[in-house]
């Protein structure tokens, strides 16, 4: 459930980046857990994650996956 909320936040903010701290406060999850999830998403190419700034932005290709699911 929380993972879906994080994905929706990233989707709503696209193409702008959003901070892990901002996401954590919106979904009431510790920043460390949000960072872990963001690193996972980045590892598999769903988002671009800036470790220094602790921000993330969803990759455009992710939207193609959602469109294909609806077909």
N, C-alpha and C positions, 0 to 999 in steps of 0.2 A: 504494500500500500504506500509506504513512504517513498519507495523507489519510483513508483508511478508519479507521485507528487513532484519529486525532483526532476523527472523527465519532463513533466508538464511545464515547470518553471523554466527550464532550459529552452523548451519549445516556444513558450510565450515570449521569451526575451530575444529569440533569434532575429536578426543576426548579431545582436549585442551580447557581450560577455556578462556574466553574472558571477559574483563572488561566492565562495564556499560559505563564508560567514552569513551572507544574506540568505542563501538557501537554507542553512541550518536554522536560522531564526524563523523562517517561514514554515518549516516543516517540524520544528521542535525536535531536532536531532543534534547530537554533539557535532561540532565542526570536524573533528577527527574522522567520524564515520562518513560524513559527506565527502571529505577529502579522499577517503579510501574508495568510495563509490565512483568519484570523478576520475581517479587514477585508473580504475577498472574500465570505465567507459572510454577513456583516452587510449588505453592499451589496445583496444579492439577497434579503434577508429570511429567511434560514435560521436566523440567530442574532441575539441582541441583544449588542452588543459595547460595553463601557464602556472607552473609550480611556484615561481617567484612571487607573482602577483596574487596567486591563489584564486584565479578566475577560470571560468570555462565558457565555451561557446559551442553550441551544437553544430555538427557538420551537416552540410546541405544534403549529403547522401542519406542521412538518417530519415529525412522526409520521404525519400523514394521508397524506403522499406515500408513505411506506413501506408503509402499509396498502393503498393503492391498487395498488402494485406486486405485492403478493401475490395480489390478486384475479384 
